[in-house]
Amino acid sequence: MDRIFSGVQPTGNLHLGNYLGAIRNWVSLQDRFECLFCVVDMHAITTWQEPAALAASTREVAAAMMAAGIDPGRHIIFNQSQVPGHAELAWIFNCVARMGWLNRMTQFKEKAGKNRENASVGLFAYPNLMAADILLYKGTHVPVGEDQKQHLELTRDIAQKFNNDFGVDFFPIVEPLIFGSATRVMSLRDGTAKMSKSDASDYSRINMTDDADAIARKIRKAKTDPHPLPASTDAFDGRPEAANLMGIFAALADTPVEDVCGRFAGQPFSTFKQELADLALATLAPMQDEMRRLMADPSHVDGVLRDGAARARGLAEPVLREVQDIVGFLRP
Ligand code: TYM
């Protein structure tokens, strides 16, 4: 059975990139796959998280998944820390993956910045935990945004090396699913930088919890260039802001970017931005209402997470037992 695994970090500021690049795509996969969607709180603490904010954000991400249309009756929504197998398998993968592989990870370089000596060991080993997340359930397909591609290549390398080292055909080689017109949503302040939870400027992103005023204001203030909008995507070269805003429009409207170019060709950004703001509001408002409704009932959200973790543990346990046998851990 093909199985989907994907995750989101509960580090606050869930944004439009997370929604359009990942969560929204998950909704469309529910009919074809058995799915696990994970709030990766153990990944979150690779950088400092204030404990109360981490717990609140964990609920919020779970609520966002449900509000977007993930059905926790048919699929599993849970938080990573509640299934101990993630940490157990990650340790084994720490011993499979090579330092050189992790040294090449661009996300570590970006996040650690100049002060590598002061980065947590967890931040360095982060991709091994991610491989464990997926392979603990023998996940076969992983829907993510463009920025996770390198981590998934590492997941494939780890699975392959484990299989080779132990002479087994045990872990599947996962397939990344990177699709839609918003695989890399860029900052509203700089069309060459990724929209990110950690950007210091709140004007760089649309948060899933932003109200109508904030969304309209951020789009109005979004960086543009002085030219009218292009007639085709061929003219996006050297115009990253136009490419980004038109890509966001296309994703929200669920139409090809070429159609958006056709519709707005030659028009000024001001007209387009008004329409983009209206569309963003119309698309996001129902989900935001549902998120607020869910957040008003934290015990319901907690119940979904608890039930999801129990089901996830049930799937993980036989895999872990087999891994222990393969590695030679005595189970007396
Ligand atoms: P995270 O929490 O940074 O992001 C969650 C998802 O959102 C996507 N995404 C974007 N897509 C388009 N444009 C953007 N600007 C943008 N920013 C984020 C990400 O690609 C991701 O799909 N390491 C992962 C979490 C994780 C995971 C996993 C994912 C942990 N274990 C196992 C898949 C499978 C992360 O930090 O995502």
Boltz pocket constraint, residues with backbone or C-beta under 6 A from the ligand:
constraints:
  - pocket:
      binder: B
      contacts: [[A, 5], [A, 6], [A, 7], [A, 8], [A, 9], [A, 10], [A, 17], [A, 18], [A, 19], [A, 20], [A, 21], [A, 22], [A, 23], [A, 40], [A, 43], [A, 129], [A, 130], [A, 133], [A, 134], [A, 142], [A, 143], [A, 144], [A, 145], [A, 146], [A, 147], [A, 148], [A, 151], [A, 182], [A, 183], [A, 184], [A, 185], [A, 186], [A, 194], [A, 195], [A, 196]]
      max_distance: 6.0
